[in-house]
Amino acid sequence: MPDLPDDVSETIARITSLEPREEPDTGTGELAALSEWWRGLVGATVVAPVREIFDPGRDIDAATALVSGVRAADRAVDSGATLLVPRAGDRDDTASRALIALLTKKEASAVLRQPPTMSDQEWMARCAAIRDLMAAHRDLLGDQVALLDALGARSIAGMAGLLLGAAARRTPCLIDGTDEWAAALVADRLCHRARSWWRSATTSPDPARTAACDRVGLGQGLPLQLDDEDGVGATSTILLLELALEI
């Protein structure tokens, strides 16, 4: 376990002390599963989502970003949020894919999709960049905070703190996006019981997201097969959740 700031260690201790959550009966169909997931966690028919965009800037380290994420979750819940959607303000596709590959023990080529618009040369160049980043920092795998620092992944660190803080406050989160899944992997490494409060927004053809989702052990979410980085999956899932609860 890496050397964590006191606020983060206390948050993890709070999560660990929570009683294990029982999985509700899901009924039939994906909308029923989504509705039962929500009722099992919150027990309410009203969704008050907050999209937390985390952009810490370049002047803080990963440990400070983790603490900032925990505090951001506290502020959101105290303001009335019943659902949090972490979003990276400073996105870094190469760092997030390298982090996912390292934490899921995948090769660089296994976490990078080649859409029709990407040439073979571009795909190989991006694979090489991910591979080189992995090779440079593989020795830090045992210390997630140091790994985040070395990768310059402060937004990912902040979102990991947010996911932990939300779990400690018994507040569910939707995960949608490559950087966000990298954050979920880090948070899960720090406290695996926090995952009980997270859900994948939607399925995705992106192999990095699928690998992260499988490693954390979450359901794949609504079968919408989205691979955008704009949060469309989370927005769609929230709308469908509200509809399912009304029905």
C-alpha positions as CSV (number, residue, x, y, z in Angstrom):
1,M,0.0,0.0,0.0
2,P,1.5,3.4,-0.9
3,D,2.0,6.1,1.7
4,L,-1.3,8.0,1.5
5,P,-2.4,11.4,2.9
6,D,-4.3,11.2,6.2
7,D,-7.6,12.4,4.5
8,V,-7.4,9.5,2.0
9,S,-6.5,6.9,4.6
10,E,-9.4,8.0,6.8
11,T,-11.7,7.9,3.8
12,I,-10.6,4.3,3.0
13,A,-11.1,3.3,6.6
14,R,-14.7,4.7,6.5
15,I,-15.4,2.6,3.3
16,T,-14.0,-0.5,4.9
17,S,-16.2,-0.1,8.0
18,L,-19.4,0.0,6.0
19,E,-21.6,-3.0,6.0
20,P,-21.3,-5.0,2.8
21,R,-24.1,-4.0,0.4
22,E,-26.5,-6.7,-0.7
23,E,-27.2,-6.9,-4.4
24,P,-30.9,-6.5,-5.1
25,D,-32.9,-8.7,-7.4
26,T,-32.6,-7.1,-10.9
27,G,-35.8,-8.2,-12.5
28,T,-35.6,-8.5,-16.3
29,G,-34.0,-6.2,-18.8
30,E,-31.3,-3.7,-18.6
31,L,-33.6,-0.8,-17.5
32,A,-34.8,-3.0,-14.7
33,A,-31.3,-3.8,-13.7
34,L,-30.4,-0.1,-13.7
35,S,-33.5,0.8,-11.7
36,E,-32.8,-1.9,-9.1
37,W,-29.2,-0.9,-8.8
38,W,-30.3,2.6,-8.0
39,R,-33.0,1.6,-5.5
40,G,-30.7,-0.8,-3.8
41,L,-28.1,2.0,-3.2
42,V,-30.2,5.1,-2.6
43,G,-33.7,3.8,-2.0
44,A,-35.2,6.9,-3.6
45,T,-37.0,7.7,-6.9
46,V,-35.3,11.1,-7.4
47,V,-32.0,11.4,-9.1
48,A,-29.9,14.5,-8.4
49,P,-26.8,14.0,-10.5
50,V,-23.7,16.2,-10.3
51,R,-21.0,16.1,-13.0
52,E,-17.7,16.7,-11.2
53,I,-15.1,18.0,-13.6
54,F,-11.7,17.6,-12.0
55,D,-8.9,19.8,-13.4
56,P,-6.3,20.4,-10.7
57,G,-3.7,22.1,-12.8
58,R,0.0,21.3,-13.0
59,D,1.2,22.8,-9.7
60,I,0.0,20.0,-7.3
61,D,1.2,16.5,-6.8
62,A,-0.9,13.3,-7.1
63,A,-1.3,13.0,-3.3
64,T,-2.8,16.5,-3.1
65,A,-5.0,15.8,-6.0
66,L,-6.3,12.6,-4.3
67,V,-7.3,14.7,-1.2
68,S,-8.9,17.3,-3.4
69,G,-11.0,14.7,-5.0
70,V,-12.2,13.3,-1.7
71,R,-13.1,16.9,-0.6
72,A,-14.9,17.5,-3.9
73,A,-17.1,14.5,-3.3
74,D,-17.9,15.8,0.2
75,R,-18.9,19.2,-1.2
76,A,-21.1,17.6,-3.9
77,V,-22.9,15.3,-1.5
78,D,-23.3,18.1,1.1
79,S,-24.9,20.2,-1.6
80,G,-27.6,17.5,-2.3
81,A,-26.1,15.3,-5.0
82,T,-27.3,11.7,-5.0
83,L,-25.2,10.6,-8.0
84,L,-21.7,11.7,-9.0
85,V,-20.2,11.5,-12.5
86,P,-16.4,12.1,-12.4
87,R,-15.0,13.9,-15.4
88,A,-11.3,14.7,-16.2
89,G,-10.9,18.3,-17.1
90,D,-7.3,17.7,-18.3
91,R,-7.5,14.6,-20.4
92,D,-4.4,12.5,-21.3
93,D,-5.3,9.5,-23.5
94,T,-1.8,8.1,-23.6
95,A,-1.3,8.3,-19.8
96,S,-4.7,6.8,-19.1
97,R,-4.2,3.9,-21.5
98,A,-0.7,3.2,-20.2
99,L,-2.1,3.2,-16.7
100,I,-4.9,0.8,-17.6
101,A,-2.5,-1.5,-19.4
102,L,-0.2,-1.6,-16.4
103,L,-2.9,-2.2,-13.9
104,T,-4.7,-4.8,-16.0
105,K,-1.4,-6.5,-17.2
106,K,-2.2,-5.9,-20.8
107,E,0.1,-5.1,-23.7
108,A,-0.1,-1.6,-25.2
109,S,-1.7,-3.0,-28.4
110,A,-4.5,-4.6,-26.3
111,V,-5.8,-1.3,-24.9
112,L,-5.9,0.8,-28.2
113,R,-8.7,0.4,-30.6
114,Q,-8.1,1.2,-34.3
115,P,-11.2,2.9,-35.6
116,P,-11.7,3.2,-39.4
117,T,-10.4,6.8,-39.4
118,M,-7.1,5.8,-37.8
119,S,-4.3,4.7,-40.2
120,D,-2.0,1.8,-39.5
121,Q,0.9,4.2,-39.1
122,E,-1.0,6.3,-36.5
123,W,-2.1,3.3,-34.6
124,M,1.5,1.9,-34.4
125,A,2.8,5.3,-33.3
126,R,0.2,5.6,-30.5
127,C,0.9,2.0,-29.5
128,A,4.6,2.8,-29.3
129,A,4.0,5.9,-27.1
130,I,1.8,3.9,-24.7
131,R,4.4,1.0,-24.6
132,D,7.3,3.4,-23.9
133,L,5.4,5.1,-21.1
134,M,4.6,1.7,-19.6
135,A,8.2,0.6,-19.8
136,A,9.5,3.8,-18.2
137,H,7.2,3.5,-15.1
138,R,6.6,-0.2,-14.7
139,D,8.7,-0.3,-11.5
140,L,6.2,2.0,-9.8
141,L,3.3,-0.5,-10.0
142,G,3.4,-1.1,-6.2
143,D,2.9,2.6,-5.4
144,Q,-0.1,4.0,-7.2
145,V,0.5,7.6,-6.0
146,A,4.1,7.6,-7.2
147,L,2.9,6.1,-10.5
148,L,0.3,8.9,-11.0
149,D,2.9,11.5,-10.2
150,A,5.4,10.0,-12.7
151,L,2.7,9.9,-15.4
152,G,1.6,13.5,-14.6
153,A,-1.9,12.1,-14.2
154,R,-3.3,14.6,-11.6
155,S,-6.8,14.6,-13.0
156,I,-6.9,10.9,-12.8
157,A,-5.7,11.1,-9.2
158,G,-8.4,13.6,-8.4
159,M,-11.1,11.4,-9.8
160,A,-9.8,8.4,-7.9
161,G,-10.1,10.5,-4.7
162,L,-13.6,11.5,-5.8
163,L,-14.6,7.9,-6.3
164,L,-13.3,7.0,-2.9
165,G,-15.0,10.0,-1.2
166,A,-18.3,9.2,-2.9
167,A,-18.2,5.6,-1.6
168,A,-17.4,6.8,1.9
169,R,-20.5,9.0,1.7
170,R,-22.6,6.1,0.3
171,T,-23.2,7.9,-2.9
172,P,-23.2,6.1,-6.3
173,C,-21.0,7.0,-9.2
174,L,-21.3,6.5,-13.0
175,I,-18.0,5.8,-14.8
176,D,-17.7,6.8,-18.4
177,G,-14.5,7.6,-20.3
178,T,-11.0,6.3,-20.6
179,D,-9.4,8.6,-18.0
180,E,-12.3,7.9,-15.7
181,W,-11.8,4.1,-15.9
182,A,-8.1,4.6,-15.2
183,A,-9.1,6.5,-12.1
184,A,-11.5,3.7,-11.1
185,L,-8.6,1.2,-11.4
186,V,-6.5,3.3,-9.1
187,A,-9.3,3.8,-6.5
188,D,-10.1,0.1,-6.6
189,R,-6.4,-0.7,-5.9
190,L,-6.5,1.6,-2.9
191,C,-9.8,0.2,-1.5
192,H,-11.6,-2.6,-3.4
193,R,-14.8,-2.2,-1.3
194,A,-15.5,1.2,-2.8
195,R,-16.5,-0.5,-6.1
196,S,-19.9,-1.4,-4.6
197,W,-20.9,2.2,-5.2
198,W,-19.8,2.4,-8.9
199,R,-21.5,1.4,-12.1
200,S,-20.3,1.5,-15.7
201,A,-22.4,4.0,-17.7
202,T,-22.6,1.9,-20.9
203,T,-20.8,-0.8,-22.8
204,S,-18.0,0.3,-25.1
205,P,-16.0,-1.1,-28.0
206,D,-12.9,0.5,-26.5
207,P,-10.7,-2.3,-25.3
208,A,-9.1,-0.2,-22.5
209,R,-12.5,0.6,-20.9
210,T,-13.5,-3.1,-21.2
211,A,-10.3,-4.3,-19.6
212,A,-10.7,-1.8,-16.7
213,C,-14.3,-2.7,-16.2
214,D,-13.5,-6.4,-16.2
215,R,-10.6,-5.9,-13.7
216,V,-12.7,-3.8,-11.3
217,G,-15.5,-6.4,-11.6
218,L,-18.4,-4.1,-12.5
219,G,-21.2,-4.9,-14.9
220,Q,-20.9,-3.5,-18.4
221,G,-23.7,-1.0,-18.1
222,L,-26.4,-0.3,-20.6
223,P,-25.6,-1.9,-24.0
224,L,-25.1,1.3,-26.0
225,Q,-21.5,0.6,-27.3
226,L,-20.3,4.1,-27.0
227,D,-16.6,5.2,-27.3
228,D,-16.8,9.0,-27.1
229,E,-14.9,11.0,-24.5
230,D,-17.7,13.5,-24.0
231,G,-19.7,11.8,-21.3
232,V,-22.6,10.9,-23.6
233,G,-22.9,7.5,-22.0
234,A,-23.4,8.9,-18.5
235,T,-25.9,11.5,-19.8
236,S,-27.9,8.8,-21.6
237,T,-27.8,6.5,-18.6
238,I,-29.1,9.2,-16.3
239,L,-32.0,10.0,-18.6
240,L,-32.9,6.3,-18.9
241,L,-32.6,5.9,-15.1
242,E,-35.0,8.7,-14.6
243,L,-37.4,7.2,-17.1
244,A,-37.1,3.8,-15.5
245,L,-37.9,5.2,-12.1
246,E,-40.9,7.0,-13.4
247,I,-42.2,3.8,-15.0
